[in-house]
């Protein structure tokens, strides 16, 4: 199935802390917007149902990178790593830690690249006639990457805050692996105590 490039507009950014962690709305929910997938030649109405990215949220989104645009060499476009995904009433919220060595990291930190556009696989959609328009509702999607842009299309999508990195330790996604690692650490400690 081909990837769907979704480009939408952003809210203003508020820098706080050191600004190397950015957080914002990657995908707004329940907000139909007129969009185009072919540069404006044709348009249609699209919206994302609440929970469309729930599977990604549960998995943590560690595979999702913040990229500079959608096209080009991945190594040159890599702008940051996903620190977490969360569902909110407004939509899918993503948190990225910026790569300070990237030439555009300071621009992203300063709010010049506050718009976000997502690349996603759409697994389930439905079309609904609402008044004089047909809306394609995206119900189940998988996030590939988020692209930082200067001016995307979708109202509300983008960086909401740039802040210092705060590590929040939550429930582990791999509890059995964590137990095995803890056991190995205990064995290493016992071995080094007897050596």
C-alpha positions as CSV (number, residue, x, y, z in Angstrom):
1,X,0.0,0.0,0.0
2,X,1.5,3.4,-0.9
3,X,2.3,5.9,1.8
4,X,0.1,8.9,2.2
5,X,1.8,12.2,2.6
6,X,-0.3,14.5,4.8
7,X,0.8,18.1,4.9
8,X,-1.1,20.4,7.3
9,X,-0.5,23.8,9.1
10,X,0.9,24.5,12.5
11,X,0.2,26.4,15.7
12,X,2.7,28.9,17.1
13,X,5.6,27.6,19.1
14,X,6.5,28.6,22.6
15,X,10.2,28.1,23.5
16,X,11.0,27.0,27.1
17,X,14.0,25.4,28.8
18,X,16.9,24.7,26.4
19,X,14.5,24.1,23.5
20,X,16.1,20.9,22.2
21,X,12.9,18.9,22.7
22,X,9.9,19.8,20.7
23,X,6.4,18.7,21.3
24,X,3.3,19.3,19.2
25,X,0.2,18.1,17.5
26,X,1.2,15.7,14.7
27,X,-2.3,14.9,13.5
28,X,-5.5,16.7,14.6
29,X,-8.5,14.5,15.2
30,X,-12.1,15.1,14.2
31,X,-11.2,18.2,12.1
32,X,-12.2,17.8,8.4
33,X,-9.9,19.8,6.1
34,X,-9.8,20.3,2.4
35,X,-6.5,18.8,1.2
36,X,-4.7,17.8,-2.0
37,X,-2.3,15.0,-2.7
38,X,-1.2,16.3,-6.1
39,X,0.0,19.8,-5.5
40,X,-3.4,21.4,-5.7
41,X,-4.7,20.0,-9.0
42,X,-7.5,18.2,-7.2
43,X,-8.8,18.5,-3.6
44,X,-10.9,16.5,-1.3
45,X,-12.0,16.6,2.4
46,X,-10.1,14.5,4.9
47,X,-10.2,14.0,8.6
48,X,-8.7,11.7,11.2
49,X,-10.9,9.8,13.6
50,X,-10.0,9.9,17.3
51,X,-7.6,7.1,18.0
52,X,-6.5,6.6,14.4
53,X,-2.9,6.2,15.6
54,X,-3.7,4.3,18.8
55,X,-1.6,1.2,17.7
56,X,1.5,3.5,17.3
57,X,0.9,5.2,20.7
58,X,0.8,1.8,22.4
59,X,4.1,0.8,20.8
60,X,5.7,4.1,21.7
61,X,6.7,5.4,18.3
62,X,10.5,5.0,18.7
63,X,10.8,4.2,15.0
64,X,9.3,7.6,14.1
65,X,11.9,10.2,13.1
66,X,11.5,13.9,12.7
67,X,12.8,14.7,9.2
68,X,13.4,17.9,7.2
69,X,10.8,17.6,4.5
70,X,9.6,14.3,2.9
71,X,12.1,14.0,0.0
72,X,15.8,13.4,-0.1
73,X,18.6,11.5,1.6
74,X,17.3,10.2,5.0
75,X,20.7,10.8,6.6
76,X,20.7,14.5,5.6
77,X,17.0,15.0,6.5
78,X,17.2,13.4,10.0
79,X,16.3,16.2,12.4
80,X,15.3,14.3,15.6
81,X,14.2,11.1,17.3
82,X,10.7,10.4,18.7
83,X,10.7,10.4,22.5
84,X,7.0,9.5,22.7
85,X,3.5,9.6,21.2
86,X,0.3,10.3,23.1
87,X,-3.4,10.7,22.4
88,X,-5.1,13.9,23.4
89,X,-8.5,15.3,22.8
90,X,-7.1,17.4,20.0
91,X,-5.2,14.6,18.3
92,X,-1.9,12.7,18.1
93,X,0.8,14.5,20.1
94,X,4.5,13.7,19.3
95,X,7.6,14.6,21.2
96,X,11.0,14.7,19.5
97,X,14.5,15.4,20.7
98,X,16.4,17.5,18.1
99,X,19.8,16.4,16.8
100,X,21.9,19.5,17.7
101,X,24.4,18.7,15.0
102,X,21.9,19.1,12.1
103,X,22.3,22.4,10.3
104,X,18.5,23.1,10.6
105,X,18.3,22.2,14.3
106,X,18.6,25.8,15.4
107,X,15.9,26.8,12.9
108,X,13.6,24.1,14.3
109,X,14.4,25.2,17.9
110,X,13.7,28.8,17.0
111,X,10.3,28.1,15.6
112,X,11.1,28.6,11.9
113,X,10.1,25.0,11.1
114,X,7.1,24.8,13.3
115,X,4.8,23.1,10.8
116,X,4.6,19.4,10.8
117,X,3.6,17.1,8.0
118,X,3.2,13.3,8.5
119,X,3.9,10.4,6.2
120,X,1.6,7.5,7.1
121,X,0.2,4.3,5.9
122,X,-3.6,4.3,5.9
123,X,-5.1,0.9,6.8
124,X,-8.7,1.8,7.0
125,X,-10.8,4.7,5.8
126,X,-14.5,5.5,5.3
127,X,-16.2,8.1,3.2
128,X,-19.1,10.0,4.7
129,X,-21.4,12.5,3.0
130,X,-21.9,15.5,5.3
131,X,-24.0,18.2,3.8
132,X,-22.5,19.3,0.5
133,X,-19.2,17.6,0.9
134,X,-17.8,14.0,1.1
135,X,-15.3,13.5,3.9
136,X,-12.7,10.7,3.8
137,X,-12.2,9.7,7.5
138,X,-8.9,8.0,8.3
139,X,-9.7,5.4,10.9
140,X,-6.6,3.3,11.3
141,X,-3.2,4.6,10.3
142,X,0.5,3.9,10.9
143,X,3.0,6.7,11.3
144,X,6.1,6.5,9.1
145,X,7.8,9.8,9.9
146,X,7.0,13.4,10.7
147,X,8.5,16.1,8.5
148,X,9.3,19.6,9.8
149,X,8.2,22.3,7.3
150,X,7.9,26.0,7.3
151,X,4.2,26.2,6.2
152,X,2.2,23.0,5.9
153,X,-1.6,22.9,5.3
154,X,-3.5,21.3,8.2
155,X,-4.6,23.8,10.8
156,X,-3.3,23.0,14.3
157,X,-0.6,20.4,13.3
158,X,2.9,21.4,14.4
159,X,5.1,22.3,17.2
160,X,3.3,23.6,20.3
161,X,6.3,23.9,22.6
162,X,10.1,23.6,22.5
163,X,11.4,22.6,25.9
164,X,14.3,21.0,27.7
165,X,14.5,17.2,27.7
166,X,12.7,15.6,30.6
167,X,12.9,11.8,30.8
168,X,9.6,10.4,32.1
169,X,9.9,6.8,33.0
170,X,6.6,5.0,32.4
171,X,5.5,1.4,32.2
172,X,7.9,-0.7,30.2
173,X,6.8,-2.0,26.8
174,X,9.1,-5.0,27.3
175,X,8.7,-6.2,30.9
176,X,10.1,-9.7,30.3
177,X,13.2,-8.3,28.6
178,X,13.6,-5.9,31.6
179,X,13.4,-8.8,34.0
180,X,16.0,-10.7,32.1
181,X,18.3,-7.7,32.0
182,X,17.8,-7.2,35.8
183,X,18.6,-10.9,36.4
184,X,21.8,-10.6,34.3
185,X,22.8,-7.5,36.2
186,X,22.4,-9.3,39.5
187,X,24.5,-12.2,38.2
188,X,27.2,-9.8,37.1
189,X,27.2,-8.1,40.6
190,X,27.5,-11.5,42.3
191,X,30.3,-12.5,40.0
192,X,32.2,-9.3,40.5
193,X,31.7,-9.5,44.3
194,X,33.3,-13.0,44.3
195,X,36.1,-12.1,42.0
